[in-house]
Amino acid sequence: MELDKPKSNVTVRLLPLGTMDQLPKKENLLKLFDLIYLSSSQVSYFTPELTALLRDDANLLIENVKFITPLTKDQEKGYLPKIRDMATKAKCELLGSNDEMNNNFHLSFHRVD
């Protein structure tokens, strides 16, 4: 899926905070989503169970903490390796030039199986 290409028939669902751990348990949601966006505070849900909800050619975006939360230099250095490790476990790969905590507002991942 190309992020810069407009999509038709788009539905956006904003979910309450308490539902994230329940979604992967619903079989009717498996491989249903083209895109999942996680806020920086929800990054702990970036798991294989959550990415099972993504279609085979789907993407997952994570809000970049660089512009949200004041981080110490050590926290900033440790953030991307932590997210990369989560991506590997969730069978996702980092897309584009998002290889550093740069000027992007989100980190883009693609599901790979």
TORPA-4810 file (N, C-alpha, C, O; in nm, 3 decimals):
<nodes>
NODE_1_0.085_-0.118_0.000_0.000_0.000_0.000_0.089_0.123_0.000_0.182_0.134_0.080_M
NODE_2_0.061_0.215_-0.089_0.135_0.340_-0.094_0.066_0.442_-0.006_-0.054_0.465_-0.018_E
NODE_3_0.143_0.504_0.083_0.084_0.599_0.177_0.044_0.729_0.112_-0.047_0.796_0.160_L
NODE_4_0.110_0.767_0.002_0.080_0.895_-0.059_-0.029_0.886_-0.165_-0.068_0.988_-0.222_D
NODE_5_-0.078_0.767_-0.193_-0.182_0.747_-0.293_-0.320_0.754_-0.227_-0.346_0.679_-0.132_K
NODE_6_-0.410_0.841_-0.275_-0.543_0.853_-0.214_-0.621_0.722_-0.226_-0.611_0.651_-0.326_P
NODE_7_-0.698_0.692_-0.125_-0.779_0.571_-0.122_-0.927_0.609_-0.124_-0.967_0.711_-0.067_K
NODE_8_-1.006_0.527_-0.190_-1.150_0.547_-0.186_-1.209_0.446_-0.089_-1.143_0.349_-0.052_S
NODE_9_-1.330_0.469_-0.048_-1.398_0.380_0.045_-1.319_0.359_0.174_-1.302_0.246_0.219_N
NODE_10_-1.272_0.466_0.232_-1.193_0.459_0.355_-1.285_0.475_0.475_-1.373_0.561_0.477_V
NODE_11_-1.263_0.390_0.575_-1.334_0.401_0.701_-1.230_0.418_0.811_-1.134_0.341_0.818_T
NODE_12_-1.249_0.517_0.896_-1.159_0.540_1.008_-1.234_0.502_1.135_-1.345_0.548_1.159_V
NODE_13_-1.170_0.418_1.215_-1.229_0.377_1.342_-1.135_0.417_1.455_-1.023_0.369_1.463_R
NODE_14_-1.181_0.504_1.541_-1.105_0.544_1.659_-1.152_0.454_1.772_-1.271_0.447_1.803_L
NODE_15_-1.057_0.387_1.834_-1.092_0.287_1.935_-1.059_0.335_2.074_-0.959_0.404_2.094_L
NODE_16_-1.142_0.300_2.172_-1.112_0.333_2.311_-0.984_0.263_2.356_-0.949_0.157_2.304_P
NODE_17_-0.914_0.321_2.451_-0.787_0.267_2.496_-0.795_0.123_2.544_-0.703_0.046_2.519_L
NODE_18_-0.899_0.085_2.609_-0.909_-0.048_2.666_-0.935_-0.160_2.568_-0.943_-0.276_2.609_G
NODE_19_-0.949_-0.131_2.440_-0.985_-0.235_2.344_-0.866_-0.297_2.270_-0.882_-0.401_2.206_T
NODE_20_-0.749_-0.237_2.279_-0.636_-0.281_2.198_-0.597_-0.427_2.224_-0.564_-0.499_2.129_M
NODE_21_-0.600_-0.471_2.347_-0.560_-0.609_2.374_-0.670_-0.709_2.341_-0.644_-0.829_2.336_D
NODE_22_-0.793_-0.661_2.320_-0.904_-0.749_2.286_-0.917_-0.774_2.136_-0.969_-0.877_2.095_Q
NODE_23_-0.872_-0.680_2.054_-0.889_-0.690_1.908_-0.831_-0.817_1.847_-0.899_-0.881_1.768_L
NODE_24_-0.709_-0.856_1.880_-0.653_-0.977_1.818_-0.728_-1.106_1.852_-0.709_-1.207_1.785_P
NODE_25_-0.811_-1.103_1.952_-0.887_-1.221_1.991_-1.012_-1.241_1.904_-1.078_-1.345_1.912_K
NODE_26_-1.043_-1.141_1.823_-1.164_-1.147_1.739_-1.126_-1.197_1.600_-1.064_-1.124_1.522_K
NODE_27_-1.164_-1.320_1.569_-1.126_-1.382_1.443_-1.176_-1.306_1.321_-1.112_-1.308_1.216_E
NODE_28_-1.290_-1.239_1.333_-1.343_-1.166_1.219_-1.259_-1.043_1.184_-1.279_-0.982_1.078_N
NODE_29_-1.165_-1.005_1.271_-1.079_-0.890_1.244_-0.942_-0.930_1.187_-0.867_-0.843_1.143_L
NODE_30_-0.909_-1.058_1.187_-0.779_-1.102_1.138_-0.763_-1.068_0.990_-0.851_-1.097_0.909_L
NODE_31_-0.652_-1.007_0.956_-0.619_-0.965_0.819_-0.726_-0.876_0.757_-0.753_-0.884_0.637_K
NODE_32_-0.786_-0.790_0.839_-0.892_-0.702_0.791_-0.843_-0.562_0.758_-0.899_-0.497_0.669_L
NODE_33_-0.739_-0.513_0.826_-0.701_-0.373_0.817_-0.589_-0.347_0.717_-0.494_-0.424_0.706_F
NODE_34_-0.603_-0.237_0.643_-0.500_-0.192_0.549_-0.396_-0.107_0.620_-0.281_-0.099_0.577_D
NODE_35_-0.436_-0.043_0.729_-0.348_0.047_0.801_-0.388_0.053_0.948_-0.506_0.060_0.981_L
NODE_36_-0.288_0.049_1.034_-0.309_0.072_1.177_-0.215_0.183_1.218_-0.097_0.181_1.183_I
NODE_37_-0.267_0.280_1.293_-0.187_0.392_1.342_-0.185_0.384_1.494_-0.289_0.383_1.558_Y
NODE_38_-0.065_0.380_1.550_-0.050_0.378_1.696_0.010_0.510_1.742_0.108_0.559_1.686_L
NODE_39_-0.049_0.567_1.844_0.012_0.685_1.906_0.137_0.640_1.981_0.155_0.521_2.007_S
NODE_40_0.221_0.733_2.014_0.344_0.699_2.085_0.315_0.632_2.220_0.394_0.551_2.268_S
NODE_41_0.202_0.666_2.280_0.168_0.606_2.410_0.113_0.464_2.396_0.098_0.394_2.496_S
NODE_42_0.083_0.422_2.275_0.027_0.289_2.252_0.126_0.193_2.187_0.087_0.083_2.145_Q
NODE_43_0.252_0.232_2.177_0.352_0.151_2.107_0.371_0.014_2.171_0.419_-0.078_2.104_V
NODE_44_0.336_-0.003_2.295_0.350_-0.133_2.361_0.259_-0.239_2.296_0.280_-0.358_2.317_S
NODE_45_0.161_-0.196_2.220_0.072_-0.289_2.152_0.127_-0.335_2.017_0.061_-0.413_1.948_Y
NODE_46_0.245_-0.288_1.978_0.308_-0.330_1.853_0.362_-0.471_1.872_0.479_-0.491_1.904_F
NODE_47_0.275_-0.568_1.853_0.305_-0.708_1.880_0.263_-0.795_1.761_0.190_-0.747_1.673_T
NODE_48_0.307_-0.919_1.756_0.261_-1.009_1.650_0.108_-1.026_1.652_0.046_-1.043_1.547_P
NODE_49_0.050_-1.022_1.770_-0.096_-1.037_1.780_-0.167_-0.920_1.711_-0.266_-0.940_1.641_E
NODE_50_-0.117_-0.798_1.731_-0.178_-0.683_1.666_-0.155_-0.685_1.516_-0.248_-0.657_1.439_L
NODE_51_-0.035_-0.717_1.472_-0.008_-0.716_1.328_-0.080_-0.829_1.255_-0.088_-0.828_1.132_T
NODE_52_-0.133_-0.927_1.328_-0.216_-1.030_1.265_-0.346_-0.970_1.211_-0.414_-1.032_1.129_A
NODE_53_-0.381_-0.851_1.258_-0.501_-0.782_1.208_-0.477_-0.715_1.073_-0.573_-0.678_1.005_L
NODE_54_-0.350_-0.699_1.034_-0.316_-0.632_0.908_-0.328_-0.727_0.790_-0.295_-0.845_0.800_L
NODE_55_-0.376_-0.674_0.679_-0.375_-0.752_0.555_-0.231_-0.777_0.514_-0.139_-0.715_0.567_R
NODE_56_-0.212_-0.867_0.421_-0.077_-0.905_0.380_0.004_-0.787_0.328_0.126_-0.783_0.349_D
NODE_57_-0.057_-0.693_0.261_0.015_-0.580_0.203_-0.016_-0.451_0.279_-0.028_-0.344_0.218_D
NODE_58_-0.028_-0.460_0.410_-0.072_-0.346_0.490_0.045_-0.279_0.561_0.156_-0.331_0.565_A
NODE_59_0.017_-0.161_0.616_0.118_-0.082_0.687_0.071_-0.050_0.828_-0.048_-0.049_0.859_N
NODE_60_0.169_-0.023_0.912_0.145_0.021_1.048_0.229_0.146_1.072_0.349_0.147_1.042_L
NODE_61_0.169_0.249_1.125_0.239_0.375_1.153_0.244_0.396_1.303_0.148_0.368_1.375_L
NODE_62_0.358_0.447_1.349_0.374_0.479_1.490_0.414_0.626_1.500_0.508_0.670_1.434_I
NODE_63_0.344_0.698_1.582_0.374_0.839_1.606_0.517_0.852_1.658_0.558_0.781_1.750_E
NODE_64_0.592_0.941_1.599_0.731_0.963_1.637_0.737_1.045_1.766_0.685_1.157_1.770_N
NODE_65_0.799_0.990_1.869_0.805_1.059_1.998_0.892_1.183_1.996_0.887_1.264_2.089_V
NODE_66_0.972_1.200_1.892_1.062_1.315_1.886_0.986_1.447_1.897_1.039_1.544_1.952_K
NODE_67_0.865_1.452_1.846_0.789_1.576_1.845_0.680_1.581_1.953_0.608_1.680_1.964_F
NODE_68_0.670_1.477_2.030_0.563_1.468_2.129_0.614_1.486_2.272_0.562_1.568_2.347_I
NODE_69_0.713_1.409_2.306_0.760_1.402_2.444_0.904_1.449_2.453_0.987_1.409_2.371_T
NODE_70_0.936_1.532_2.550_1.078_1.567_2.567_1.155_1.444_2.614_1.124_1.385_2.718_P
NODE_71_1.255_1.407_2.538_1.335_1.289_2.571_1.477_1.329_2.607_1.529_1.428_2.557_L
NODE_72_1.537_1.252_2.694_1.680_1.270_2.719_1.753_1.212_2.597_1.693_1.139_2.518_T
NODE_73_1.880_1.243_2.582_1.958_1.190_2.471_1.961_1.037_2.476_1.950_0.971_2.372_K
NODE_74_1.974_0.979_2.595_1.976_0.833_2.609_1.843_0.771_2.569_1.840_0.667_2.503_D
NODE_75_1.733_0.833_2.609_1.601_0.783_2.571_1.582_0.789_2.420_1.530_0.695_2.360_Q
NODE_76_1.625_0.898_2.360_1.611_0.912_2.215_1.695_0.807_2.142_1.651_0.750_2.042_E
NODE_77_1.816_0.781_2.192_1.903_0.680_2.131_1.842_0.541_2.142_1.854_0.460_2.050_K
NODE_78_1.777_0.511_2.253_1.722_0.379_2.276_1.587_0.352_2.213_1.546_0.237_2.202_G
NODE_79_1.517_0.457_2.171_1.380_0.442_2.122_1.374_0.362_1.992_1.301_0.263_1.984_Y
NODE_80_1.449_0.403_1.891_1.441_0.336_1.762_1.486_0.190_1.768_1.419_0.106_1.708_L
NODE_81_1.595_0.156_1.836_1.630_0.014_1.847_1.519_-0.069_1.913_1.494_-0.183_1.874_P
NODE_82_1.453_-0.011_2.012_1.343_-0.081_2.078_1.228_-0.105_1.980_1.172_-0.215_1.976_K
NODE_83_1.194_-0.003_1.901_1.085_-0.016_1.804_1.124_-0.116_1.694_1.040_-0.195_1.651_I
NODE_84_1.249_-0.112_1.650_1.296_-0.210_1.548_1.284_-0.352_1.601_1.243_-0.442_1.527_R
NODE_85_1.319_-0.375_1.727_1.307_-0.508_1.786_1.161_-0.551_1.789_1.129_-0.666_1.758_D
NODE_86_1.074_-0.460_1.827_0.930_-0.491_1.829_0.882_-0.524_1.688_0.802_-0.616_1.670_M
NODE_87_0.931_-0.451_1.588_0.892_-0.474_1.449_0.935_-0.613_1.403_0.858_-0.684_1.338_A
NODE_88_1.056_-0.652_1.437_1.105_-0.784_1.398_1.017_-0.893_1.458_0.978_-0.987_1.389_T
NODE_89_0.985_-0.879_1.584_0.899_-0.977_1.651_0.759_-0.979_1.592_0.693_-1.083_1.590_K
NODE_90_0.713_-0.863_1.543_0.579_-0.852_1.487_0.577_-0.877_1.336_0.475_-0.855_1.270_A
NODE_91_0.690_-0.923_1.280_0.703_-0.952_1.138_0.676_-0.830_1.051_0.602_-0.837_0.953_K
NODE_92_0.736_-0.718_1.089_0.724_-0.595_1.014_0.863_-0.539_0.986_0.959_-0.567_1.058_C
NODE_93_0.872_-0.461_0.880_0.999_-0.395_0.849_0.977_-0.245_0.835_0.870_-0.200_0.793_E
NODE_94_1.079_-0.170_0.871_1.075_-0.025_0.863_1.077_0.016_0.717_1.152_-0.041_0.638_L
NODE_95_0.996_0.113_0.679_0.987_0.160_0.541_1.061_0.291_0.520_1.083_0.367_0.614_L
NODE_96_1.099_0.315_0.397_1.152_0.444_0.354_1.277_0.488_0.427_1.360_0.407_0.467_G
NODE_97_1.287_0.620_0.443_1.405_0.679_0.505_1.389_0.694_0.655_1.458_0.773_0.718_S
NODE_98_1.299_0.619_0.712_1.272_0.628_0.855_1.372_0.547_0.936_1.335_0.477_1.029_N
NODE_99_1.500_0.558_0.899_1.600_0.478_0.967_1.661_0.551_1.086_1.747_0.495_1.155_D
NODE_100_1.618_0.671_1.112_1.666_0.746_1.227_1.552_0.828_1.283_1.448_0.843_1.219_E
NODE_101_1.571_0.880_1.402_1.471_0.970_1.459_1.489_1.104_1.388_1.554_1.196_1.440_M
NODE_102_1.432_1.114_1.271_1.452_1.233_1.189_1.331_1.325_1.195_1.265_1.334_1.299_N
NODE_103_1.302_1.392_1.090_1.195_1.492_1.089_1.059_1.436_1.051_0.967_1.514_1.027_N
NODE_104_1.044_1.306_1.044_0.914_1.247_1.013_0.827_1.250_1.137_0.875_1.239_1.250_N
NODE_105_0.698_1.264_1.116_0.605_1.267_1.228_0.560_1.129_1.271_0.497_1.112_1.375_F
NODE_106_0.593_1.029_1.190_0.561_0.891_1.227_0.666_0.798_1.168_0.739_0.834_1.076_H
NODE_107_0.674_0.679_1.222_0.759_0.573_1.171_0.669_0.477_1.095_0.566_0.436_1.147_L
NODE_108_0.707_0.440_0.973_0.625_0.357_0.887_0.680_0.215_0.881_0.800_0.194_0.864_S
NODE_109_0.590_0.119_0.896_0.627_-0.022_0.891_0.537_-0.095_0.793_0.422_-0.055_0.770_F
NODE_110_0.591_-0.200_0.736_0.515_-0.285_0.642_0.517_-0.426_0.694_0.621_-0.476_0.737_H
NODE_111_0.404_-0.491_0.690_0.395_-0.630_0.736_0.460_-0.720_0.632_0.432_-0.709_0.513_R
NODE_112_0.545_-0.810_0.678_0.609_-0.908_0.590_0.588_-1.046_0.649_0.610_-1.068_0.769_V
NODE_113_0.547_-1.138_0.568_0.529_-1.278_0.612_0.609_-1.370_0.525_0.607_-1.491_0.545_D
</nodes>
